Amino acid sequence: MRAASTDLAAIVLGAALALLPAQVDASTGYPAELQAKLNLSYAPACSICHAGGDTDAGTVTTQFGALMKSRGLVGGNNLASLDAALAALEGEGSVYITYLRQNVDPNNPSTDSNPGITYGCFNVTGRGRTSGVLGLLVVALVLFALLRRRGRGGA
């Protein structure tokens, strides 16, 4: 009985680890929320806040991103903080909001348009990415548990 509970604990631990995010990355819901809140025809690129494609925590480096942070935006897919920061900018009549509505990069308004989301920028589903390593860990733990059980004569 004790071996069965050990096997079950290993399986549960593996499943829990697989469900954890591989790393903290960009707030994947923000582009879609920006699109919805500002009634945009596109989802803005992550580069409006994160320069150089680096979307890890603490990498907001653009003028627009810094302005949003100064108006209360925080990471971690905190949509309420995004909505509040947008409302603050709209209330101020910020030109950044105008640029976004015109499909212009708010950090470089001399460019033709905001490129939108690309494959290198995570996704806009809000589900994030999963790591193949964690999937392999789950498979390895399940196989280990099954082989241990089989080696002891269990079915």
C-alpha positions as a Markdown table, in Angstrom:
| # | Residue | x | y | z |
|---|---|---|---|---|
| 1 | Met | 0.0 | 0.0 | 0.0 |
| 2 | Arg | 2.8 | 2.4 | 0.8 |
| 3 | Ala | 4.5 | 1.8 | -2.6 |
| 4 | Ala | 1.2 | 2.7 | -4.4 |
| 5 | Ser | 1.0 | 5.9 | -2.5 |
| 6 | Thr | 4.6 | 6.7 | -3.4 |
| 7 | Asp | 3.9 | 6.1 | -7.0 |
| 8 | Leu | 0.8 | 8.2 | -6.9 |
| 9 | Ala | 2.7 | 11.0 | -5.2 |
| 10 | Ala | 5.4 | 10.9 | -7.9 |
| 11 | Ile | 2.7 | 11.1 | -10.6 |
| 12 | Val | 0.9 | 14.0 | -8.9 |
| 13 | Leu | 4.1 | 15.9 | -8.4 |
| 14 | Gly | 5.1 | 15.4 | -12.1 |
| 15 | Ala | 1.7 | 16.6 | -13.2 |
| 16 | Ala | 1.9 | 19.7 | -11.0 |
| 17 | Leu | 5.3 | 20.6 | -12.3 |
| 18 | Ala | 4.1 | 20.2 | -15.9 |
| 19 | Leu | 1.4 | 22.7 | -15.2 |
| 20 | Leu | 3.7 | 25.4 | -13.9 |
| 21 | Pro | 5.0 | 27.9 | -16.4 |
| 22 | Ala | 8.4 | 27.2 | -17.7 |
| 23 | Gln | 9.5 | 30.8 | -17.0 |
| 24 | Val | 7.9 | 34.1 | -16.4 |
| 25 | Asp | 7.6 | 35.9 | -19.7 |
| 26 | Ala | 5.6 | 38.6 | -21.2 |
| 27 | Ser | 2.1 | 39.3 | -20.2 |
| 28 | Thr | 0.6 | 37.4 | -23.0 |
| 29 | Gly | -2.9 | 38.9 | -22.6 |
| 30 | Tyr | -1.8 | 42.5 | -23.0 |
| 31 | Pro | -1.8 | 42.7 | -26.8 |
| 32 | Ala | -5.4 | 41.4 | -27.0 |
| 33 | Glu | -6.5 | 43.6 | -24.1 |
| 34 | Leu | -5.0 | 46.7 | -25.8 |
| 35 | Gln | -6.8 | 45.8 | -29.0 |
| 36 | Ala | -10.1 | 45.4 | -27.2 |
| 37 | Lys | -9.9 | 48.4 | -25.0 |
| 38 | Leu | -8.7 | 50.8 | -27.7 |
| 39 | Asn | -10.9 | 49.2 | -30.4 |
| 40 | Leu | -7.9 | 48.5 | -32.6 |
| 41 | Ser | -8.0 | 46.6 | -35.8 |
| 42 | Tyr | -4.8 | 44.8 | -34.8 |
| 43 | Ala | -3.1 | 43.5 | -31.7 |
| 44 | Pro | 0.0 | 45.6 | -30.9 |
| 45 | Ala | 3.4 | 44.0 | -31.0 |
| 46 | Cys | 5.1 | 43.3 | -27.7 |
| 47 | Ser | 7.9 | 45.6 | -28.9 |
| 48 | Ile | 5.8 | 48.6 | -28.0 |
| 49 | Cys | 6.9 | 47.9 | -24.5 |
| 50 | His | 9.8 | 45.5 | -24.8 |
| 51 | Ala | 12.7 | 46.4 | -27.1 |
| 52 | Gly | 14.8 | 43.7 | -28.8 |
| 53 | Gly | 12.3 | 40.9 | -28.5 |
| 54 | Asp | 13.2 | 40.3 | -24.8 |
| 55 | Thr | 9.9 | 39.8 | -23.1 |
| 56 | Asp | 11.1 | 38.5 | -19.7 |
| 57 | Ala | 10.0 | 40.1 | -16.5 |
| 58 | Gly | 11.7 | 43.5 | -16.0 |
| 59 | Thr | 12.5 | 44.2 | -19.6 |
| 60 | Val | 10.1 | 47.1 | -20.3 |
| 61 | Thr | 12.5 | 49.5 | -22.0 |
| 62 | Thr | 10.6 | 51.6 | -24.4 |
| 63 | Gln | 9.2 | 55.1 | -23.9 |
| 64 | Phe | 5.6 | 53.9 | -24.2 |
| 65 | Gly | 6.3 | 51.0 | -21.8 |
| 66 | Ala | 7.9 | 53.3 | -19.2 |
| 67 | Leu | 5.0 | 55.7 | -19.5 |
| 68 | Met | 2.5 | 52.8 | -19.0 |
| 69 | Lys | 4.4 | 51.7 | -15.9 |
| 70 | Ser | 4.4 | 55.2 | -14.5 |
| 71 | Arg | 0.6 | 55.1 | -14.8 |
| 72 | Gly | 0.4 | 51.9 | -12.8 |
| 73 | Leu | 1.0 | 49.0 | -15.3 |
| 74 | Val | 2.5 | 45.9 | -13.7 |
| 75 | Gly | 3.4 | 42.6 | -15.3 |
| 76 | Gly | 2.0 | 39.2 | -14.7 |
| 77 | Asn | -1.0 | 39.6 | -17.0 |
| 78 | Asn | -2.6 | 42.0 | -14.6 |
| 79 | Leu | -5.3 | 43.3 | -17.0 |
| 80 | Ala | -6.8 | 45.6 | -14.4 |
| 81 | Ser | -3.4 | 47.5 | -14.2 |
| 82 | Leu | -3.3 | 47.7 | -18.0 |
| 83 | Asp | -6.8 | 49.0 | -18.2 |
| 84 | Ala | -6.1 | 51.6 | -15.5 |
| 85 | Ala | -2.9 | 52.8 | -17.2 |
| 86 | Leu | -4.7 | 53.1 | -20.5 |
| 87 | Ala | -7.6 | 55.0 | -18.9 |
| 88 | Ala | -5.0 | 57.4 | -17.3 |
| 89 | Leu | -3.4 | 58.0 | -20.7 |
| 90 | Glu | -6.8 | 58.5 | -22.4 |
| 91 | Gly | -7.8 | 60.9 | -19.7 |
| 92 | Glu | -4.6 | 62.9 | -20.3 |
| 93 | Gly | -5.3 | 63.0 | -24.1 |
| 94 | Ser | -1.9 | 61.2 | -24.6 |
| 95 | Val | -0.6 | 61.2 | -28.2 |
| 96 | Tyr | 0.5 | 57.6 | -27.6 |
| 97 | Ile | -3.1 | 56.5 | -27.6 |
| 98 | Thr | -3.7 | 58.4 | -30.9 |
| 99 | Tyr | -0.7 | 56.7 | -32.4 |
| 100 | Leu | -1.9 | 53.3 | -31.4 |
| 101 | Arg | -5.4 | 54.0 | -32.9 |
| 102 | Gln | -3.6 | 55.1 | -36.1 |
| 103 | Asn | -1.7 | 51.8 | -36.2 |
| 104 | Val | 1.6 | 53.7 | -35.6 |
| 105 | Asp | 4.4 | 52.6 | -33.3 |
| 106 | Pro | 4.0 | 54.9 | -30.3 |
| 107 | Asn | 7.8 | 54.8 | -29.7 |
| 108 | Asn | 8.6 | 55.7 | -33.3 |
| 109 | Pro | 5.7 | 57.6 | -34.9 |
| 110 | Ser | 7.8 | 58.3 | -38.1 |
| 111 | Thr | 7.4 | 54.6 | -39.1 |
| 112 | Asp | 4.5 | 53.6 | -41.3 |
| 113 | Ser | 2.7 | 51.2 | -38.9 |
| 114 | Asn | 3.0 | 49.0 | -36.0 |
| 115 | Pro | 4.1 | 45.6 | -37.2 |
| 116 | Gly | 1.7 | 43.7 | -35.0 |
| 117 | Ile | 2.5 | 40.4 | -33.3 |
| 118 | Thr | 5.1 | 38.2 | -34.8 |
| 119 | Tyr | 6.0 | 34.6 | -34.0 |
| 120 | Gly | 9.0 | 35.6 | -31.9 |
| 121 | Cys | 6.8 | 37.5 | -29.5 |
| 122 | Phe | 5.1 | 34.7 | -27.6 |
| 123 | Asn | 1.3 | 34.7 | -28.3 |
| 124 | Val | -1.8 | 36.6 | -27.6 |
| 125 | Thr | -3.9 | 33.7 | -26.3 |
| 126 | Gly | -3.1 | 34.3 | -22.7 |
| 127 | Arg | -2.1 | 30.7 | -22.3 |
| 128 | Gly | 1.7 | 31.2 | -22.6 |
| 129 | Arg | 4.1 | 28.6 | -23.7 |
| 130 | Thr | 5.0 | 25.3 | -22.2 |
| 131 | Ser | 8.4 | 23.8 | -21.9 |
| 132 | Gly | 9.1 | 20.5 | -23.7 |
| 133 | Val | 11.5 | 19.7 | -20.8 |
| 134 | Leu | 8.6 | 19.7 | -18.3 |
| 135 | Gly | 6.6 | 17.4 | -20.6 |
| 136 | Leu | 9.5 | 15.0 | -20.7 |
| 137 | Leu | 9.8 | 15.1 | -17.0 |
| 138 | Val | 6.2 | 14.1 | -16.6 |
| 139 | Val | 6.6 | 11.2 | -19.0 |
| 140 | Ala | 9.8 | 10.1 | -17.2 |
| 141 | Leu | 8.1 | 10.2 | -13.8 |
| 142 | Val | 5.1 | 8.2 | -15.0 |
| 143 | Leu | 7.4 | 5.6 | -16.7 |
| 144 | Phe | 9.5 | 5.4 | -13.5 |
| 145 | Ala | 6.5 | 4.9 | -11.4 |
| 146 | Leu | 5.1 | 2.2 | -13.7 |
| 147 | Leu | 8.5 | 0.4 | -13.9 |
| 148 | Arg | 8.9 | 0.4 | -10.1 |
| 149 | Arg | 5.4 | -1.0 | -9.7 |
| 150 | Arg | 6.1 | -3.7 | -12.4 |
| 151 | Gly | 9.4 | -4.6 | -10.8 |
| 152 | Arg | 7.7 | -5.3 | -7.5 |
| 153 | Gly | 5.2 | -7.6 | -9.1 |
| 154 | Gly | 2.3 | -5.2 | -9.1 |
| 155 | Ala | 0.1 | -4.9 | -12.2 |
